[in-house]
Amino acid sequence: MKNIGKKIADRLNAVGIFSENELRIVGPVEAHRMIKELYPNETLPVCYYLYSFEGALCDKHWDHIGKERKRELKEEVG
């Protein structure tokens, strides 16, 4: 999947997400929350997980998901 390298895949696996379908069911916001909960001391830009997951599910580079969608995702994360 686009945007999903080894580190991100390892993080997804650590929270029990092993496939595109599982990521689709959980959704980018909840997957982001799950990883942040498991790794609370890790500080990464929001694009590293949240936008990467959205882009992966849309088959787009994370930077091409659009400003409006990025804003919506950030609001959902809180």
N, CA and C atoms as a LAMMPS dump frame, in Angstrom:
ITEM: TIMESTEP
0
ITEM: NUMBER OF ATOMS
234
ITEM: BOX BOUNDS ff ff ff
-5.0000000000000000e+02 5.0000000000000000e+02
-5.0000000000000000e+02 5.0000000000000000e+02
-5.0000000000000000e+02 5.0000000000000000e+02
ITEM: ATOMS id mol type element x y z
1 1 1 N 0.843 -1.185 0
2 1 2 C 0 0 0
3 1 3 C 0.886 1.245 0
4 2 1 N 0.419 2.274 -0.689
5 2 2 C 1.144 3.546 -0.672
6 2 3 C 1.259 4.047 0.758
7 3 1 N 2.374 4.697 1.042
8 3 2 C 2.642 5.338 2.332
9 3 3 C 2.947 4.375 3.476
10 4 1 N 2.848 3.09 3.254
11 4 2 C 3.044 2.128 4.336
12 4 3 C 4.387 1.422 4.145
13 5 1 N 5.383 1.925 4.86
14 5 2 C 6.693 1.302 4.844
15 5 3 C 6.814 0.323 6.002
16 6 1 N 8 -0.175 6.209
17 6 2 C 8.218 -1.19 7.24
18 6 3 C 7.856 -0.697 8.638
19 7 1 N 8.294 0.497 9.006
20 7 2 C 8.016 0.99 10.355
21 7 3 C 6.514 1.145 10.585
22 8 1 N 5.823 1.73 9.635
23 8 2 C 4.381 1.912 9.8
24 8 3 C 3.677 0.562 9.807
25 9 1 N 4.09 -0.346 8.941
26 9 2 C 3.499 -1.688 8.926
27 9 3 C 3.724 -2.384 10.267
28 10 1 N 4.926 -2.246 10.818
29 10 2 C 5.209 -2.84 12.132
30 10 3 C 4.305 -2.254 13.211
31 11 1 N 4.078 -0.94 13.159
32 11 2 C 3.196 -0.298 14.14
33 11 3 C 1.754 -0.806 13.985
34 12 1 N 1.299 -0.919 12.747
35 12 2 C -0.046 -1.453 12.502
36 12 3 C -0.162 -2.879 13.036
37 13 1 N 0.825 -3.69 12.751
38 13 2 C 0.818 -5.069 13.245
39 13 3 C 0.796 -5.11 14.763
40 14 1 N 1.516 -4.202 15.4
41 14 2 C 1.579 -4.167 16.868
42 14 3 C 0.218 -3.904 17.501
43 15 1 N -0.663 -3.219 16.769
44 15 2 C -2.008 -2.945 17.305
45 15 3 C -3.047 -3.891 16.712
46 16 1 N -2.582 -4.92 16.008
47 16 2 C -3.493 -5.958 15.526
48 16 3 C -4.065 -5.739 14.137
49 17 1 N -3.479 -4.843 13.374
50 17 2 C -3.941 -4.592 12.007
51 17 3 C -2.908 -5.191 11.057
52 18 1 N -3.35 -6.192 10.285
53 18 2 C -2.425 -6.944 9.439
54 18 3 C -2.756 -6.883 7.953
55 19 1 N -3.857 -6.254 7.586
56 19 2 C -4.234 -6.228 6.178
57 19 3 C -4.893 -4.897 5.813
58 20 1 N -4.968 -4.652 4.52
59 20 2 C -5.658 -3.452 4.039
60 20 3 C -7.113 -3.464 4.499
61 21 1 N -7.745 -4.614 4.425
62 21 2 C -9.145 -4.709 4.835
63 21 3 C -9.312 -4.371 6.317
64 22 1 N -8.405 -4.851 7.155
65 22 2 C -8.487 -4.533 8.586
66 22 3 C -8.276 -3.04 8.818
67 23 1 N -7.354 -2.429 8.083
68 23 2 C -7.152 -0.985 8.205
69 23 3 C -8.397 -0.243 7.745
70 24 1 N -9.022 -0.712 6.686
71 24 2 C -10.229 -0.085 6.163
72 24 3 C -11.359 -0.158 7.196
73 25 1 N -11.491 -1.301 7.85
74 25 2 C -12.545 -1.48 8.864
75 25 3 C -12.3 -0.567 10.069
76 26 1 N -11.064 -0.532 10.544
77 26 2 C -10.718 0.291 11.707
78 26 3 C -10.765 1.774 11.338
79 27 1 N -10.267 2.091 10.162
80 27 2 C -10.241 3.475 9.698
81 27 3 C -8.968 4.185 10.117
82 28 1 N -8.604 5.231 9.378
83 28 2 C -7.35 5.923 9.652
84 28 3 C -7.3 6.6 11.017
85 29 1 N -8.412 7.157 11.456
86 29 2 C -8.425 7.882 12.734
87 29 3 C -8.231 6.916 13.899
88 30 1 N -8.97 5.823 13.898
89 30 2 C -8.856 4.872 15.001
90 30 3 C -7.502 4.17 14.982
91 31 1 N -6.984 3.851 13.811
92 31 2 C -5.652 3.241 13.723
93 31 3 C -4.61 4.192 14.302
94 32 1 N -4.732 5.473 13.973
95 32 2 C -3.825 6.494 14.509
96 32 3 C -3.927 6.53 16.036
97 33 1 N -5.131 6.534 16.551
98 33 2 C -5.335 6.571 18.011
99 33 3 C -4.733 5.338 18.682
100 34 1 N -4.947 4.174 18.073
101 34 2 C -4.435 2.929 18.648
102 34 3 C -2.91 2.964 18.748
103 35 1 N -2.257 3.449 17.711
104 35 2 C -0.795 3.514 17.709
105 35 3 C -0.31 4.549 18.719
106 36 1 N -0.961 5.71 18.765
107 36 2 C -0.563 6.74 19.733
108 36 3 C -0.738 6.228 21.163
109 37 1 N -1.76 5.416 21.393
110 37 2 C -1.985 4.853 22.72
111 37 3 C -0.898 3.842 23.084
112 38 1 N -0.49 3.035 22.118
113 38 2 C 0.53 2.028 22.363
114 38 3 C 1.922 2.642 22.487
115 39 1 N 2.15 3.737 21.774
116 39 2 C 3.449 4.416 21.778
117 39 3 C 3.27 5.882 22.203
118 40 1 N 2.88 6.125 23.449
119 40 2 C 2.544 7.494 23.875
120 40 3 C 3.717 8.478 23.858
121 41 1 N 4.921 7.988 23.946
122 41 2 C 6.079 8.89 23.989
123 41 3 C 6.67 9.181 22.614
124 42 1 N 6.131 8.558 21.596
125 42 2 C 6.629 8.794 20.248
126 42 3 C 6 10.071 19.696
127 43 1 N 6.826 10.985 19.271
128 43 2 C 6.316 12.222 18.702
129 43 3 C 6.691 12.278 17.229
130 44 1 N 5.668 12.175 16.403
131 44 2 C 5.836 12.228 14.96
132 44 3 C 4.8 13.172 14.38
133 45 1 N 5.096 13.772 13.247
134 45 2 C 4.09 14.617 12.595
135 45 3 C 2.823 13.816 12.309
136 46 1 N 1.686 14.48 12.349
137 46 2 C 0.403 13.81 12.13
138 46 3 C 0.381 13.102 10.775
139 47 1 N 1.128 13.612 9.818
140 47 2 C 1.133 12.994 8.494
141 47 3 C 1.73 11.596 8.52
142 48 1 N 2.581 11.334 9.494
143 48 2 C 3.294 10.063 9.486
144 48 3 C 2.34 8.882 9.618
145 49 1 N 1.335 8.988 10.432
146 49 2 C 0.354 7.91 10.563
147 49 3 C -0.991 8.294 9.951
148 50 1 N -1.621 9.276 10.513
149 50 2 C -2.994 9.622 10.13
150 50 3 C -3.143 9.843 8.624
151 51 1 N -2.36 10.742 8.075
152 51 2 C -2.476 11.025 6.643
153 51 3 C -1.966 9.854 5.806
154 52 1 N -0.968 9.158 6.31
155 52 2 C -0.462 7.996 5.584
156 52 3 C -1.532 6.919 5.459
157 53 1 N -2.28 6.69 6.522
158 53 2 C -3.343 5.684 6.47
159 53 3 C -4.442 6.098 5.494
160 54 1 N -4.85 7.351 5.569
161 54 2 C -5.889 7.841 4.659
162 54 3 C -5.411 7.729 3.213
163 55 1 N -4.197 8.164 2.957
164 55 2 C -3.661 8.073 1.606
165 55 3 C -3.561 6.636 1.123
166 56 1 N -3.127 5.748 2.001
167 56 2 C -3.015 4.338 1.63
168 56 3 C -4.375 3.77 1.223
169 57 1 N -5.407 4.13 1.971
170 57 2 C -6.742 3.62 1.671
171 57 3 C -7.336 4.237 0.4
172 58 1 N -6.83 5.392 0.019
173 58 2 C -7.29 6.071 -1.2
174 58 3 C -6.326 5.874 -2.371
175 59 1 N -5.243 5.126 -2.135
176 59 2 C -4.197 4.902 -3.136
177 59 3 C -3.595 6.213 -3.63
178 60 1 N -3.294 7.093 -2.652
179 60 2 C -2.679 8.383 -2.944
180 60 3 C -1.52 8.617 -1.993
181 61 1 N -0.556 9.404 -2.426
182 61 2 C 0.481 9.859 -1.506
183 61 3 C -0.22 10.687 -0.43
184 62 1 N 0.262 10.601 0.799
185 62 2 C -0.407 11.292 1.905
186 62 3 C -0.565 12.783 1.664
187 63 1 N 0.35 13.387 0.922
188 63 2 C 0.275 14.83 0.7
189 63 3 C -0.762 15.212 -0.36
190 64 1 N -1.353 14.231 -1.011
191 64 2 C -2.332 14.501 -2.067
192 64 3 C -3.771 14.19 -1.653
193 65 1 N -4.02 14.059 -0.369
194 65 2 C -5.396 13.744 0.043
195 65 3 C -6.271 14.986 0.169
196 66 1 N -5.702 16.144 0.052
197 66 2 C -6.481 17.379 0.064
198 66 3 C -6.537 18.046 1.425
199 67 1 N -6.507 19.366 1.405
200 67 2 C -6.502 20.142 2.65
201 67 3 C -7.768 19.93 3.468
202 68 1 N -8.904 19.882 2.804
203 68 2 C -10.171 19.707 3.522
204 68 3 C -10.214 18.361 4.243
205 69 1 N -9.809 17.301 3.564
206 69 2 C -9.818 15.979 4.19
207 69 3 C -8.812 15.92 5.336
208 70 1 N -7.658 16.552 5.171
209 70 2 C -6.68 16.601 6.254
210 70 3 C -7.265 17.308 7.473
211 71 1 N -7.969 18.405 7.227
212 71 2 C -8.602 19.142 8.33
213 71 3 C -9.625 18.259 9.032
214 72 1 N -10.45 17.543 8.261
215 72 2 C -11.457 16.655 8.841
216 72 3 C -10.806 15.572 9.708
217 73 1 N -9.743 14.98 9.2
218 73 2 C -9.052 13.935 9.947
219 73 3 C -8.474 14.475 11.255
220 74 1 N -7.845 15.639 11.195
221 74 2 C -7.275 16.235 12.401
222 74 3 C -8.362 16.546 13.427
223 75 1 N -9.511 17.014 12.959
224 75 2 C -10.626 17.295 13.874
225 75 3 C -11.115 16.003 14.529
226 76 1 N -11.19 14.925 13.763
227 76 2 C -11.644 13.648 14.314
228 76 3 C -10.68 13.13 15.384
229 77 1 N -9.399 13.35 15.168
230 77 2 C -8.406 12.899 16.145
231 77 3 C -8.496 13.747 17.411
232 78 1 N -8.783 15.034 17.21
233 78 2 C -8.952 15.913 18.357
234 78 3 C -7.735 16.534 18.811
